Each structure stands twice: as structure tokens, then as C-alpha cells.
Amino acid sequence: MDWHTLSREIANKLSGNHALADERPIIYIDSRQQQLLWIDVEAENSNSYPISTAANGMGNRMESFKTPFGIHRIRQKIGGGEPSGMVFESRESVGRIATSLDNRDTDEITSRILWLDGLEQGINHGGVYDTFNRFIYIHGTSDEKRIGEPVSAGCIRMKNNDIIELFDEALVDDIVLIR
């Protein structure tokens, strides 16, 4: 993949707001490969992480339990400084660390949260397609054993150490492209 072409494509879709796509690395979610790439276009460098997207596939409609596609940004970062495995409910630490990394019973959100906001009106922003109002995150999970399989309820799951690493590098307003 030519990262410069990808960066220009994103900038064009953002109605000429090239600053969002040019100044910072891009987070690229490849749902087919179940992979997240942290792409620094200028340095021609990327880091790759295994992920899990939705068991129901890709889609932007509310209550679909699908992973939304399109161009997003990180709107909020939650959980900085918490220990690895800290469990969050409603974006608040519950004071408990997940003890099992093979928890298939609940979709626990752990370690860190990158809350996404869609940038494409009528696709992933506004109305019944609003990623932010769907509470779609990139987050850690207590179900690490199934990372690499599409098993989430819509969010992008990562291993706890991986989300902490990404969280420390990413900034609010960084671009996230989900395909």
C-alpha cells in the first residue's frame, strides 16, 4: 500500500483539511486482515498490531453491533496511568483488574480507551450512523485469546500491552481509517 496516496485520499475526503491527514501518523484498521497499522507517512514507517473487529461485520448503523467504516478521529483518550488490565464501565475505572485474558463471557473494556468520532457526515457522523454516539472505541480486552478473530460487539479490541503502547503514541484528533 502506498501510504502517501492513502494520506492524500483521506485529505481529499476531509474537504481540504490536509492538516488532519498530513501532520500526524494515521491509524489504519484493516478488518479483513484483523490488523491495526500505526502509519507514519513522513518516516515511511509503520507498526502493526493484531486486533478484533465486530462479529457482525462492518456497518455504521446504530445498534447494528458492527464495526463502523470510514474516516474517524480520536475524540477522547481515557485511562492514561491506569494499570494494565484495569476494567472500565461507562468509561470509568471500576477499580478491578481483569485476572483472565480468556474471558469470553463478557465484553470487558480494559487498560485504555480511544473513543472514536466519525468525520464523514451521513456515513459515520450524524443521525443513525454516528460512531461517537455508538460509543465505538479502540480498547483493551480481557478476551485476548481471540484477538485476530472478528468477535467484538462493534469496537476494535487490542491486546492490553498493545493498546497501552498505541495510547501513549496517539493524540486526540489523530486520524483513524477503518476499512
Phi, psi and omega in degrees: 000136177272109185293328178295319177296318178299316179299317178294321178300315179296313180301319179296320180288340180269025176055044174084002177278074185294335182301322180297325185264342187263328192274338186233160172301159179250140172263120182246119179260117178256098185292331180292320180269354185052057186217142173248131176246132173260105191252119172260098186300315184295320180276355183050050184224150174211151171248146183239138179227139172287146182221177169226126174259192189290141174297331181274003179090205185255139177174154187252355184287142176305147176059020178274342185057036176246156176280128181287146178254168176107194184267129180231175170225159172281118181267324178216146173247129185229134173107004180305133179089347178286153178292155176302134179091357178301134181270137178242140171229130184052039176068016179242138175296134179264000178079016180232137177261132178299129183264340179246139176255017177233044183269099181267351186282324181229152179267071182288139175261123187229159170069296183210156178228128168248105184276124186265150178228124179292147181246001183247104182305131178080353177250305179221015179221124178094153175057221183274011182240019189275110182301316182298314180289345174275354181060052178267127183233162157259123186209165172284167184215154172268011178244049184296333183299334182257012174300136184105348177246144176284097186227000184282175177265013178139328180285175174255114180269145175225160171296150186301314179296325180291316181293325177296317178298313179296316180304317182292334180268326186282153177238156171304138182084356174300146183278139176233117177255124182245123177229000000 
